[in-house]
Amino acid sequence: MKTWTNQDAGKETCPQCDSVYSVTIHRLPARDKDSFNCVVCGYEMQSWNDTEFPSFKLVQRGQPPE
Ligand SMILES: [Zn+2]
């Protein structure tokens, strides 16, 4: 029986607008292909094609570039 563990992967900062995200790693029984874009400026923070994928929670909103 596989245990479902969520792993805290710390914080990621968007290089474009300095928004700060709290990252959690999730594990899936099947491969997932997706990506995450910064909700503030749209910058692609990460893309994956794996059984592990990150979820991003906005903790500090940055300033999108003009
Ligand atoms: Zn951003």
N, CA, C, O and the ligand as a Tripos MOL2 file, in Angstrom:
@<TRIPOS>MOLECULE
protein
  265   263    67     0     0
PROTEIN
NO_CHARGES

@<TRIPOS>ATOM
      1 N           0.8520   -1.2030    0.0000 N.3       1 MET1
      2 CA          0.0000    0.0000    0.0000 C.3       1 MET1
      3 C           0.8740    1.2350    0.0000 C.2       1 MET1
      4 O           1.7020    1.4430    0.8870 O.2       1 MET1
      5 N           0.6690    2.0260   -0.9980 N.am      2 LYS2
      6 CA          1.4660    3.2500   -1.1160 C.3       2 LYS2
      7 C           0.8660    4.3550   -0.2440 C.2       2 LYS2
      8 O          -0.3460    4.5730   -0.2260 O.2       2 LYS2
      9 N           1.7200    5.0180    0.4500 N.am      3 THR3
     10 CA          1.2260    6.1340    1.2590 C.3       3 THR3
     11 C           1.3130    7.4290    0.4570 C.2       3 THR3
     12 O           2.2460    7.6450   -0.3170 O.2       3 THR3
     13 N           0.3470    8.2510    0.6590 N.am      4 TRP4
     14 CA          0.2920    9.5210   -0.0390 C.3       4 TRP4
     15 C           0.8970   10.5940    0.8520 C.2       4 TRP4
     16 O           0.2980   11.0300    1.8340 O.2       4 TRP4
     17 N           2.0650   10.9920    0.4900 N.am      5 THR5
     18 CA          2.7150   12.0060    1.3030 C.3       5 THR5
     19 C           2.8240   13.3050    0.5140 C.2       5 THR5
     20 O           3.1660   13.3130   -0.6680 O.2       5 THR5
     21 N           2.5330   14.3600    1.1780 N.am      6 ASN6
     22 CA          2.7540   15.6800    0.6010 C.3       6 ASN6
     23 C           4.0020   16.2680    1.2400 C.2       6 ASN6
     24 O           4.1480   16.3110    2.4610 O.2       6 ASN6
     25 N           4.8760   16.7080    0.3890 N.am      7 GLN7
     26 CA          6.1710   17.1650    0.8700 C.3       7 GLN7
     27 C           6.2760   18.6740    0.7130 C.2       7 GLN7
     28 O           6.0400   19.2210   -0.3640 O.2       7 GLN7
     29 N           6.6270   19.3230    1.7900 N.am      8 ASP8
     30 CA          6.8110   20.7670    1.7500 C.3       8 ASP8
     31 C           8.1280   21.0730    1.0310 C.2       8 ASP8
     32 O           9.1980   20.6460    1.4650 O.2       8 ASP8
     33 N           8.0330   21.8050   -0.0540 N.am      9 ALA9
     34 CA          9.2290   22.0880   -0.8490 C.3       9 ALA9
     35 C           9.6820   23.5410   -0.7060 C.2       9 ALA9
     36 O          10.4300   24.0480   -1.5410 O.2       9 ALA9
     37 N           9.2330   24.1940    0.3380 N.am     10 GLY10
     38 CA          9.7210   25.5410    0.6040 C.3      10 GLY10
     39 C           9.0430   26.6130   -0.2300 C.2      10 GLY10
     40 O           7.8730   26.4910   -0.5960 O.2      10 GLY10
     41 N           9.7890   27.6570   -0.5230 N.am     11 LYS11
     42 CA          9.2110   28.8070   -1.2050 C.3      11 LYS11
     43 C           9.8680   29.0300   -2.5760 C.2      11 LYS11
     44 O          11.0560   28.7770   -2.7760 O.2      11 LYS11
     45 N           9.0550   29.5060   -3.4890 N.am     12 GLU12
     46 CA          9.5680   29.8900   -4.8060 C.3      12 GLU12
     47 C           9.1850   31.3410   -5.0430 C.2      12 GLU12
     48 O           8.0880   31.7730   -4.6890 O.2      12 GLU12
     49 N          10.0980   32.0820   -5.6440 N.am     13 THR13
     50 CA          9.8130   33.4730   -5.9680 C.3      13 THR13
     51 C           9.7590   33.6320   -7.4820 C.2      13 THR13
     52 O          10.6450   33.1550   -8.1910 O.2      13 THR13
     53 N           8.7350   34.2910   -7.9710 N.am     14 CYS14
     54 CA          8.6310   34.5570   -9.4010 C.3      14 CYS14
     55 C           9.7480   35.5220   -9.8070 C.2      14 CYS14
     56 O           9.8700   36.6020   -9.2280 O.2      14 CYS14
     57 N          10.5620   35.1450  -10.7940 N.am     15 PRO15
     58 CA         11.6760   36.0030  -11.1940 C.3      15 PRO15
     59 C          11.2180   37.2780  -11.9030 C.2      15 PRO15
     60 O          11.9930   38.2190  -12.0720 O.2      15 PRO15
     61 N           9.9690   37.2970  -12.3090 N.am     16 GLN16
     62 CA          9.4910   38.4470  -13.0870 C.3      16 GLN16
     63 C           8.7920   39.4960  -12.2340 C.2      16 GLN16
     64 O           8.9190   40.6910  -12.5020 O.2      16 GLN16
     65 N           8.0570   39.0720  -11.2120 N.am     17 CYS17
     66 CA          7.2920   40.0630  -10.4380 C.3      17 CYS17
     67 C           7.5150   39.9450   -8.9340 C.2      17 CYS17
     68 O           6.9050   40.6840   -8.1610 O.2      17 CYS17
     69 N           8.3870   39.0180   -8.5070 N.am     18 ASP18
     70 CA          8.7380   38.8610   -7.0940 C.3      18 ASP18
     71 C           7.5970   38.3780   -6.2110 C.2      18 ASP18
     72 O           7.6500   38.5400   -4.9920 O.2      18 ASP18
     73 N           6.5700   37.7890   -6.8050 N.am     19 SER19
     74 CA          5.5490   37.1540   -5.9820 C.3      19 SER19
     75 C           6.1530   35.9150   -5.3220 C.2      19 SER19
     76 O           6.9590   35.2120   -5.9300 O.2      19 SER19
     77 N           5.7610   35.6560   -4.0820 N.am     20 VAL20
     78 CA          6.3060   34.5190   -3.3560 C.3      20 VAL20
     79 C           5.2310   33.4430   -3.2140 C.2      20 VAL20
     80 O           4.0990   33.7220   -2.8210 O.2      20 VAL20
     81 N           5.6100   32.2190   -3.5390 N.am     21 TYR21
     82 CA          4.7050   31.0770   -3.4470 C.3      21 TYR21
     83 C           5.2480   30.0530   -2.4700 C.2      21 TYR21
     84 O           6.4550   29.8300   -2.3830 O.2      21 TYR21
     85 N           4.3380   29.4360   -1.7400 N.am     22 SER22
     86 CA          4.6650   28.2910   -0.9220 C.3      22 SER22
     87 C           4.4040   27.0440   -1.7700 C.2      22 SER22
     88 O           3.3190   26.8860   -2.3290 O.2      22 SER22
     89 N           5.3990   26.1620   -1.8620 N.am     23 VAL23
     90 CA          5.3200   25.0100   -2.7710 C.3      23 VAL23
     91 C           5.1690   23.7120   -1.9880 C.2      23 VAL23
     92 O           5.8900   23.4610   -1.0210 O.2      23 VAL23
     93 N           4.2210   22.8970   -2.4260 N.am     24 THR24
     94 CA          4.0490   21.5620   -1.8660 C.3      24 THR24
     95 C           4.1600   20.5470   -2.9970 C.2      24 THR24
     96 O           3.5770   20.7320   -4.0650 O.2      24 THR24
     97 N           4.9120   19.4720   -2.7590 N.am     25 ILE25
     98 CA          5.0490   18.4230   -3.7620 C.3      25 ILE25
     99 C           4.0230   17.3270   -3.4940 C.2      25 ILE25
    100 O           3.9180   16.8160   -2.3790 O.2      25 ILE25
    101 N           3.2740   16.9780   -4.5260 N.am     26 HIS26
    102 CA          2.2860   15.9070   -4.4360 C.3      26 HIS26
    103 C           2.7440   14.7270   -5.2850 C.2      26 HIS26
    104 O           3.4510   14.8930   -6.2780 O.2      26 HIS26
    105 N           2.3310   13.5470   -4.8760 N.am     27 ARG27
    106 CA          2.6490   12.3590   -5.6670 C.3      27 ARG27
    107 C           1.3830   11.7480   -6.2190 C.2      27 ARG27
    108 O           0.3590   11.6750   -5.5400 O.2      27 ARG27
    109 N           1.4690   11.3070   -7.4700 N.am     28 LEU28
    110 CA          0.3260   10.7090   -8.1420 C.3      28 LEU28
    111 C           0.6430    9.2770   -8.5290 C.2      28 LEU28
    112 O           1.8080    8.9360   -8.7370 O.2      28 LEU28
    113 N          -0.3760    8.4320   -8.6300 N.am     29 PRO29
    114 CA         -0.1470    7.0700   -9.1340 C.3      29 PRO29
    115 C           0.0940    7.0650  -10.6400 C.2      29 PRO29
    116 O           0.6230    6.0900  -11.1740 O.2      29 PRO29
    117 N          -0.2790    8.1230  -11.3240 N.am     30 ALA30
    118 CA         -0.0780    8.2030  -12.7680 C.3      30 ALA30
    119 C           0.6600    9.4890  -13.1100 C.2      30 ALA30
    120 O           0.6660   10.4560  -12.3490 O.2      30 ALA30
    121 N           1.2740    9.4610  -14.2720 N.am     31 ARG31
    122 CA          2.0330   10.6110  -14.7240 C.3      31 ARG31
    123 C           1.1030   11.7850  -15.0450 C.2      31 ARG31
    124 O           0.0240   11.6060  -15.6110 O.2      31 ARG31
    125 N           1.5350   12.9560  -14.6800 N.am     32 ASP32
    126 CA          0.7540   14.1530  -14.9390 C.3      32 ASP32
    127 C           1.6070   15.1400  -15.7170 C.2      32 ASP32
    128 O           2.7840   15.3380  -15.4160 O.2      32 ASP32
    129 N           0.9970   15.7540  -16.7190 N.am     33 LYS33
    130 CA          1.7230   16.7450  -17.5050 C.3      33 LYS33
    131 C           0.9770   18.0580  -17.4070 C.2      33 LYS33
    132 O          -0.1660   18.1780  -17.8500 O.2      33 LYS33
    133 N           1.6280   19.0230  -16.8320 N.am     34 ASP34
    134 CA          0.9740   20.3080  -16.6210 C.3      34 ASP34
    135 C           2.0380   21.3520  -16.3430 C.2      34 ASP34
    136 O           3.2330   21.0550  -16.3210 O.2      34 ASP34
    137 N           1.5920   22.5580  -16.1350 N.am     35 SER35
    138 CA          2.5300   23.6200  -15.7950 C.3      35 SER35
    139 C           1.8340   24.6270  -14.9050 C.2      35 SER35
    140 O           0.6080   24.6550  -14.8060 O.2      35 SER35
    141 N           2.6380   25.4540  -14.2590 N.am     36 PHE36
    142 CA          2.0600   26.4860  -13.4120 C.3      36 PHE36
    143 C           2.5830   27.8380  -13.8520 C.2      36 PHE36
    144 O           3.7880   28.0360  -14.0080 O.2      36 PHE36
    145 N           1.6600   28.7630  -14.0490 N.am     37 ASN37
    146 CA          2.0340   30.1250  -14.3790 C.3      37 ASN37
    147 C           1.7150   31.0390  -13.2110 C.2      37 ASN37
    148 O           0.6950   30.8860  -12.5390 O.2      37 ASN37
    149 N           2.6000   31.9850  -12.9850 N.am     38 CYS38
    150 CA          2.3960   32.9880  -11.9490 C.3      38 CYS38
    151 C           1.0280   33.6440  -12.1280 C.2      38 CYS38
    152 O           0.6960   34.1040  -13.2200 O.2      38 CYS38
    153 N           0.2400   33.6870  -11.0610 N.am     39 VAL39
    154 CA         -1.1100   34.2470  -11.1730 C.3      39 VAL39
    155 C          -1.0850   35.7630  -11.2830 C.2      39 VAL39
    156 O          -2.0760   36.3730  -11.6840 O.2      39 VAL39
    157 N           0.0330   36.3710  -10.9320 N.am     40 VAL40
    158 CA          0.1210   37.8300  -10.9650 C.3      40 VAL40
    159 C           0.5610   38.3280  -12.3430 C.2      40 VAL40
    160 O          -0.0360   39.2590  -12.8850 O.2      40 VAL40
    161 N           1.6110   37.7090  -12.9150 N.am     41 CYS41
    162 CA          2.1560   38.2200  -14.1660 C.3      41 CYS41
    163 C           2.1220   37.2120  -15.3100 C.2      41 CYS41
    164 O           2.3900   37.5810  -16.4530 O.2      41 CYS41
    165 N           1.8000   35.9450  -15.0300 N.am     42 GLY42
    166 CA          1.6810   34.9610  -16.0870 C.3      42 GLY42
    167 C           2.9680   34.2390  -16.4460 C.2      42 GLY42
    168 O           2.9740   33.4020  -17.3480 O.2      42 GLY42
    169 N           4.0430   34.5430  -15.7640 N.am     43 TYR43
    170 CA          5.3160   33.8740  -16.0200 C.3      43 TYR43
    171 C           5.2050   32.3830  -15.7080 C.2      43 TYR43
    172 O           4.6300   32.0020  -14.6880 O.2      43 TYR43
    173 N           5.7640   31.5280  -16.5970 N.am     44 GLU44
    174 CA          5.6980   30.0920  -16.3310 C.3      44 GLU44
    175 C           6.7330   29.7240  -15.2740 C.2      44 GLU44
    176 O           7.9350   29.7140  -15.5370 O.2      44 GLU44
    177 N           6.2510   29.4290  -14.0950 N.am     45 MET45
    178 CA          7.1280   29.1170  -12.9660 C.3      45 MET45
    179 C           7.7340   27.7280  -13.1030 C.2      45 MET45
    180 O           8.9170   27.5220  -12.8320 O.2      45 MET45
    181 N           6.9070   26.7810  -13.5270 N.am     46 GLN46
    182 CA          7.3810   25.4090  -13.6010 C.3      46 GLN46
    183 C           6.4780   24.5960  -14.5180 C.2      46 GLN46
    184 O           5.2740   24.8410  -14.5930 O.2      46 GLN46
    185 N           7.0680   23.6220  -15.2190 N.am     47 SER47
    186 CA          6.2730   22.6570  -15.9660 C.3      47 SER47
    187 C           6.8010   21.2770  -15.6140 C.2      47 SER47
    188 O           7.9740   21.1200  -15.2730 O.2      47 SER47
    189 N           5.9410   20.2900  -15.6970 N.am     48 TRP48
    190 CA          6.3460   18.9470  -15.2860 C.3      48 TRP48
    191 C           5.6240   17.9090  -16.1200 C.2      48 TRP48
    192 O           4.5590   18.1580  -16.6850 O.2      48 TRP48
    193 N           6.2370   16.7370  -16.1790 N.am     49 ASN49
    194 CA          5.6590   15.5620  -16.8220 C.3      49 ASN49
    195 C           6.1490   14.3850  -15.9940 C.2      49 ASN49
    196 O           7.1060   13.7030  -16.3630 O.2      49 ASN49
    197 N           5.4790   14.1570  -14.8700 N.am     50 ASP50
    198 CA          6.0270   13.2670  -13.8620 C.3      50 ASP50
    199 C           4.9170   12.7700  -12.9470 C.2      50 ASP50
    200 O           3.7740   13.2180  -13.0390 O.2      50 ASP50
    201 N           5.2670   11.8350  -12.0570 N.am     51 THR51
    202 CA          4.3030   11.3970  -11.0530 C.3      51 THR51
    203 C           4.3540   12.2850   -9.8170 C.2      51 THR51
    204 O           3.5420   12.1450   -8.9020 O.2      51 THR51
    205 N           5.3100   13.1890   -9.8040 N.am     52 GLU52
    206 CA          5.3530   14.1790   -8.7260 C.3      52 GLU52
    207 C           5.0980   15.5350   -9.3360 C.2      52 GLU52
    208 O           5.6610   15.8870  -10.3720 O.2      52 GLU52
    209 N           4.2430   16.2910   -8.6800 N.am     53 PHE53
    210 CA          4.0090   17.6250   -9.2040 C.3      53 PHE53
    211 C           3.8710   18.6250   -8.0620 C.2      53 PHE53
    212 O           3.4370   18.2660   -6.9680 O.2      53 PHE53
    213 N           4.2350   19.8600   -8.3130 N.am     54 PRO54
    214 CA          4.1600   20.8700   -7.2710 C.3      54 PRO54
    215 C           2.8190   21.6020   -7.2980 C.2      54 PRO54
    216 O           2.2090   21.7550   -8.3560 O.2      54 PRO54
    217 N           2.3730   22.0450   -6.1460 N.am     55 SER55
    218 CA          1.2640   22.9910   -6.1310 C.3      55 SER55
    219 C           1.7690   24.2740   -5.4900 C.2      55 SER55
    220 O           2.5330   24.2510   -4.5250 O.2      55 SER55
    221 N           1.3300   25.3750   -6.0400 N.am     56 PHE56
    222 CA          1.8190   26.6840   -5.6190 C.3      56 PHE56
    223 C           0.7080   27.4480   -4.9230 C.2      56 PHE56
    224 O          -0.4140   27.5360   -5.4220 O.2      56 PHE56
    225 N           1.0370   28.0000   -3.7590 N.am     57 LYS57
    226 CA          0.0700   28.8130   -3.0330 C.3      57 LYS57
    227 C           0.6800   30.1990   -2.8650 C.2      57 LYS57
    228 O           1.7610   30.3490   -2.2950 O.2      57 LYS57
    229 N          -0.0150   31.1910   -3.3590 N.am     58 LEU58
    230 CA          0.4890   32.5600   -3.2920 C.3      58 LEU58
    231 C           0.5230   33.0450   -1.8450 C.2      58 LEU58
    232 O          -0.5040   33.0640   -1.1660 O.2      58 LEU58
    233 N           1.6950   33.4320   -1.3820 N.am     59 VAL59
    234 CA          1.7950   33.9470   -0.0160 C.3      59 VAL59
    235 C           2.0880   35.4380    0.0070 C.2      59 VAL59
    236 O           1.7780   36.1290    0.9780 O.2      59 VAL59
    237 N           2.6970   35.9320   -1.0840 N.am     60 GLN60
    238 CA          2.9630   37.3700   -1.1370 C.3      60 GLN60
    239 C           2.8910   37.8470   -2.5790 C.2      60 GLN60
    240 O           3.6470   37.3920   -3.4380 O.2      60 GLN60
    241 N           1.9910   38.7510   -2.8250 N.am     61 ARG61
    242 CA          1.7870   39.2220   -4.1970 C.3      61 ARG61
    243 C           2.8480   40.2420   -4.5730 C.2      61 ARG61
    244 O           3.1110   41.1920   -3.8350 O.2      61 ARG61
    245 N           3.4530   40.0280   -5.7350 N.am     62 GLY62
    246 CA          4.4770   40.9440   -6.2260 C.3      62 GLY62
    247 C           3.8930   41.9920   -7.1510 C.2      62 GLY62
    248 O           2.6760   42.1340   -7.2700 O.2      62 GLY62
    249 N           4.7770   42.7170   -7.8000 N.am     63 GLN63
    250 CA          4.3770   43.7820   -8.6930 C.3      63 GLN63
    251 C           4.6690   43.3610  -10.1390 C.2      63 GLN63
    252 O           5.8330   43.2440  -10.5220 O.2      63 GLN63
    253 N           3.6310   43.1360  -10.9360 N.am     64 PRO64
    254 CA          3.9060   42.7580  -12.3270 C.3      64 PRO64
    255 C           4.5640   43.8860  -13.0850 C.2      64 PRO64
    256 O           4.2710   45.0560  -12.8360 O.2      64 PRO64
    257 N           5.4710   43.5470  -14.0300 N.am     65 PRO65
    258 CA          6.1520   44.5810  -14.8010 C.3      65 PRO65
    259 C           5.1760   45.3350  -15.6730 C.2      65 PRO65
    260 O           4.1700   44.7810  -16.1170 O.2      65 PRO65
    261 N           5.4700   46.5930  -15.9180 N.am     66 GLU66
    262 CA          4.6020   47.4390  -16.7530 C.3      66 GLU66
    263 C           4.6110   46.9620  -18.1900 C.2      66 GLU66
    264 O           3.9400   47.5490  -19.0400 O.2      66 GLU66
    265 ZN          5.0310   36.6830  -11.5210 Zn       67 ZN67
@<TRIPOS>BOND
     1     1     2 1
     2     2     3 1
     3     3     4 2
     4     3     5 am
     5     5     6 1
     6     6     7 1
     7     7     8 2
     8     7     9 am
     9     9    10 1
    10    10    11 1
    11    11    12 2
    12    11    13 am
    13    13    14 1
    14    14    15 1
    15    15    16 2
    16    15    17 am
    17    17    18 1
    18    18    19 1
    19    19    20 2
    20    19    21 am
    21    21    22 1
    22    22    23 1
    23    23    24 2
    24    23    25 am
    25    25    26 1
    26    26    27 1
    27    27    28 2
    28    27    29 am
    29    29    30 1
    30    30    31 1
    31    31    32 2
    32    31    33 am
    33    33    34 1
    34    34    35 1
    35    35    36 2
    36    35    37 am
    37    37    38 1
    38    38    39 1
    39    39    40 2
    40    39    41 am
    41    41    42 1
    42    42    43 1
    43    43    44 2
    44    43    45 am
    45    45    46 1
    46    46    47 1
    47    47    48 2
    48    47    49 am
    49    49    50 1
    50    50    51 1
    51    51    52 2
    52    51    53 am
    53    53    54 1
    54    54    55 1
    55    55    56 2
    56    55    57 am
    57    57    58 1
    58    58    59 1
    59    59    60 2
    60    59    61 am
    61    61    62 1
    62    62    63 1
    63    63    64 2
    64    63    65 am
    65    65    66 1
    66    66    67 1
    67    67    68 2
    68    67    69 am
    69    69    70 1
    70    70    71 1
    71    71    72 2
    72    71    73 am
    73    73    74 1
    74    74    75 1
    75    75    76 2
    76    75    77 am
    77    77    78 1
    78    78    79 1
    79    79    80 2
    80    79    81 am
    81    81    82 1
    82    82    83 1
    83    83    84 2
    84    83    85 am
    85    85    86 1
    86    86    87 1
    87    87    88 2
    88    87    89 am
    89    89    90 1
    90    90    91 1
    91    91    92 2
    92    91    93 am
    93    93    94 1
    94    94    95 1
    95    95    96 2
    96    95    97 am
    97    97    98 1
    98    98    99 1
    99    99   100 2
   100    99   101 am
   101   101   102 1
   102   102   103 1
   103   103   104 2
   104   103   105 am
   105   105   106 1
   106   106   107 1
   107   107   108 2
   108   107   109 am
   109   109   110 1
   110   110   111 1
   111   111   112 2
   112   111   113 am
   113   113   114 1
   114   114   115 1
   115   115   116 2
   116   115   117 am
   117   117   118 1
   118   118   119 1
   119   119   120 2
   120   119   121 am
   121   121   122 1
   122   122   123 1
   123   123   124 2
   124   123   125 am
   125   125   126 1
   126   126   127 1
   127   127   128 2
   128   127   129 am
   129   129   130 1
   130   130   131 1
   131   131   132 2
   132   131   133 am
   133   133   134 1
   134   134   135 1
   135   135   136 2
   136   135   137 am
   137   137   138 1
   138   138   139 1
   139   139   140 2
   140   139   141 am
   141   141   142 1
   142   142   143 1
   143   143   144 2
   144   143   145 am
   145   145   146 1
   146   146   147 1
   147   147   148 2
   148   147   149 am
   149   149   150 1
   150   150   151 1
   151   151   152 2
   152   151   153 am
   153   153   154 1
   154   154   155 1
   155   155   156 2
   156   155   157 am
   157   157   158 1
   158   158   159 1
   159   159   160 2
   160   159   161 am
   161   161   162 1
   162   162   163 1
   163   163   164 2
   164   163   165 am
   165   165   166 1
   166   166   167 1
   167   167   168 2
   168   167   169 am
   169   169   170 1
   170   170   171 1
   171   171   172 2
   172   171   173 am
   173   173   174 1
   174   174   175 1
   175   175   176 2
   176   175   177 am
   177   177   178 1
   178   178   179 1
   179   179   180 2
   180   179   181 am
   181   181   182 1
   182   182   183 1
   183   183   184 2
   184   183   185 am
   185   185   186 1
   186   186   187 1
   187   187   188 2
   188   187   189 am
   189   189   190 1
   190   190   191 1
   191   191   192 2
   192   191   193 am
   193   193   194 1
   194   194   195 1
   195   195   196 2
   196   195   197 am
   197   197   198 1
   198   198   199 1
   199   199   200 2
   200   199   201 am
   201   201   202 1
   202   202   203 1
   203   203   204 2
   204   203   205 am
   205   205   206 1
   206   206   207 1
   207   207   208 2
   208   207   209 am
   209   209   210 1
   210   210   211 1
   211   211   212 2
   212   211   213 am
   213   213   214 1
   214   214   215 1
   215   215   216 2
   216   215   217 am
   217   217   218 1
   218   218   219 1
   219   219   220 2
   220   219   221 am
   221   221   222 1
   222   222   223 1
   223   223   224 2
   224   223   225 am
   225   225   226 1
   226   226   227 1
   227   227   228 2
   228   227   229 am
   229   229   230 1
   230   230   231 1
   231   231   232 2
   232   231   233 am
   233   233   234 1
   234   234   235 1
   235   235   236 2
   236   235   237 am
   237   237   238 1
   238   238   239 1
   239   239   240 2
   240   239   241 am
   241   241   242 1
   242   242   243 1
   243   243   244 2
   244   243   245 am
   245   245   246 1
   246   246   247 1
   247   247   248 2
   248   247   249 am
   249   249   250 1
   250   250   251 1
   251   251   252 2
   252   251   253 am
   253   253   254 1
   254   254   255 1
   255   255   256 2
   256   255   257 am
   257   257   258 1
   258   258   259 1
   259   259   260 2
   260   259   261 am
   261   261   262 1
   262   262   263 1
   263   263   264 2
@<TRIPOS>SUBSTRUCTURE
     1 MET1         2 RESIDUE 1 A MET
     2 LYS2         6 RESIDUE 1 A LYS
     3 THR3        10 RESIDUE 1 A THR
     4 TRP4        14 RESIDUE 1 A TRP
     5 THR5        18 RESIDUE 1 A THR
     6 ASN6        22 RESIDUE 1 A ASN
     7 GLN7        26 RESIDUE 1 A GLN
     8 ASP8        30 RESIDUE 1 A ASP
     9 ALA9        34 RESIDUE 1 A ALA
    10 GLY10       38 RESIDUE 1 A GLY
    11 LYS11       42 RESIDUE 1 A LYS
    12 GLU12       46 RESIDUE 1 A GLU
    13 THR13       50 RESIDUE 1 A THR
    14 CYS14       54 RESIDUE 1 A CYS
    15 PRO15       58 RESIDUE 1 A PRO
    16 GLN16       62 RESIDUE 1 A GLN
    17 CYS17       66 RESIDUE 1 A CYS
    18 ASP18       70 RESIDUE 1 A ASP
    19 SER19       74 RESIDUE 1 A SER
    20 VAL20       78 RESIDUE 1 A VAL
    21 TYR21       82 RESIDUE 1 A TYR
    22 SER22       86 RESIDUE 1 A SER
    23 VAL23       90 RESIDUE 1 A VAL
    24 THR24       94 RESIDUE 1 A THR
    25 ILE25       98 RESIDUE 1 A ILE
    26 HIS26      102 RESIDUE 1 A HIS
    27 ARG27      106 RESIDUE 1 A ARG
    28 LEU28      110 RESIDUE 1 A LEU
    29 PRO29      114 RESIDUE 1 A PRO
    30 ALA30      118 RESIDUE 1 A ALA
    31 ARG31      122 RESIDUE 1 A ARG
    32 ASP32      126 RESIDUE 1 A ASP
    33 LYS33      130 RESIDUE 1 A LYS
    34 ASP34      134 RESIDUE 1 A ASP
    35 SER35      138 RESIDUE 1 A SER
    36 PHE36      142 RESIDUE 1 A PHE
    37 ASN37      146 RESIDUE 1 A ASN
    38 CYS38      150 RESIDUE 1 A CYS
    39 VAL39      154 RESIDUE 1 A VAL
    40 VAL40      158 RESIDUE 1 A VAL
    41 CYS41      162 RESIDUE 1 A CYS
    42 GLY42      166 RESIDUE 1 A GLY
    43 TYR43      170 RESIDUE 1 A TYR
    44 GLU44      174 RESIDUE 1 A GLU
    45 MET45      178 RESIDUE 1 A MET
    46 GLN46      182 RESIDUE 1 A GLN
    47 SER47      186 RESIDUE 1 A SER
    48 TRP48      190 RESIDUE 1 A TRP
    49 ASN49      194 RESIDUE 1 A ASN
    50 ASP50      198 RESIDUE 1 A ASP
    51 THR51      202 RESIDUE 1 A THR
    52 GLU52      206 RESIDUE 1 A GLU
    53 PHE53      210 RESIDUE 1 A PHE
    54 PRO54      214 RESIDUE 1 A PRO
    55 SER55      218 RESIDUE 1 A SER
    56 PHE56      222 RESIDUE 1 A PHE
    57 LYS57      226 RESIDUE 1 A LYS
    58 LEU58      230 RESIDUE 1 A LEU
    59 VAL59      234 RESIDUE 1 A VAL
    60 GLN60      238 RESIDUE 1 A GLN
    61 ARG61      242 RESIDUE 1 A ARG
    62 GLY62      246 RESIDUE 1 A GLY
    63 GLN63      250 RESIDUE 1 A GLN
    64 PRO64      254 RESIDUE 1 A PRO
    65 PRO65      258 RESIDUE 1 A PRO
    66 GLU66      262 RESIDUE 1 A GLU
    67 ZN67       265 GROUP 0 **** ****
